[in-house]
Amino acid sequence: MDTPAYDNNVTPARRALDALAENTEDTAALDTLASSEVLVPVPDDAGQEEVSDPGTVALPVLEQQNGAPVVPVFTSEPEMAELLPYVSRYRLVPLGMLAAQWPADDLSLSIDASSEHPLTLTSEGVRTLLARP
């Protein structure tokens, strides 16, 4: 039996994204992703209170090509550096916790946007797929 070779630098969240690229209904991959921590870049204009308060996360909102707002998060520092090499600060946040408090507006979430298997979810998708009990 062949066992897949995994790069030690690949996180469980990254593996979950790869699995979801093959099967979007893979509940084990969704559970893994929801329970994983992601890197959330700290916006340049975030104050020290927003950076140090564990109950608050300042979301970095970027504009997509179509003008829609999106929050980029990453499964690892190399993934973040590929898309946002200028980011010097980030917070490690459980994705499920972030999803449970996701705003109800049209704000999308993009995970590892520059990777081979990125995942972008609408606001509703974030709350229904990643906010696990």
N, C-alpha and C positions, 0 to 999 in steps of 0.2 A: 504494500500500500504506500503510495507516494504521499508525503506530507509536504504541504506548501512551505516554501522557504520564506520567512518574514525578515525584513530588515529590522534590526533592534531599535532603530530610530522611528519606526512607524508606530504610532499610538493606536490603542484600541478604537478610538474615535475615527481615525483615518481608515482603519480596516472596515469599520461600520459603513463609512461613506462609500468605500469600494464595493461592499456587498449590496448597498442600496442602489448602486449604479446598475447592477445586474438584476435585482428584484426589489422594486419600490415598496413591496408589501412585506418585506422581511422584518417581522416584529422583533426578533432578537437583535437585529442591527439597530432598529429604532430605539429599543431599550438601552442598548450599549451607548448609543449616541446621546440619549437623554440623560444618562447617568455620568457621562464624561464631563471633564472640565475643559473649557475652551479659553483661549486667550482673547480678551476683549481690549483692543487698543484704547488707551486713554486719550480723549481729545485734547488738543493743545490748549484749548480755552477752559479746561476743567480746573476748578479750584482745588486747593489742598483738602478741603473738607470732603468733596466728592471722591477724591482719590483714596482717602484714608477711612471713610465710613464703610464698614462691612455690609451695611444694609442698603447702600445706594450704589448704583453703577451708572456712571455717565456713559451714554451710548454714543459711539462715533457714527454719525450719519453721513453717508456719501450719496452722491447723486448718480444713478445709473445713466446709461446713454439715452434712455427714453425719458429721463427726467424724474423717474420714480425714486423715492428715498430707500436706502438699504443700509443695514448695519452689518459690517464685515466682522466675522469672528474666525478664529483659526485653531487648528488642532495641535499646532506646534510652532516653535519660533521660526524654523526654516520656512514653513508655509507662509507665515506672516511677513517675513523678510522678503519673500519673492514678490509679493504684491505691494507691500507698504514698507520699503526699506528704510524710510525716514522715521518710523515710529520708534520712540525711545522708551515709552512706558506702556505697560499693559497690566490688566488684572486677570487672574485666573478665576473663572466663575463656572459653577456647575450649570451646564446647558439647560437642564430641566428647571432649575430655579429661575434662570433668566426667562425661559419660556412661560413659566407660571405667572410672571409679572409683565409679560409683553404687552405693549400698548395696543389698544383696539383700533388704531387708525390704519392707514395703508403702508405701514412700515414693514419692509421685508427683511429677512435675515439671510445672509449669505455665509456659508461655511466653506473655507478654503477655496475662494473664488478662482484662484489661478492654478488650481491643481487639475489633475487629469479627470477626477470625478468630483466636481464641486456640487454643492447642494444649496439651492436658493428656495426659500419658502415664503409664502405670503404671510401676512400677519395671522390670519386664521389658521394656516398650516402650522405655524410655529406653536400656537396654543393647543391645537388638537393633536398634533403628532409628537411633540416633544415635551409637553407639560405632563409628566407622568406622576401618578399618585405616590 
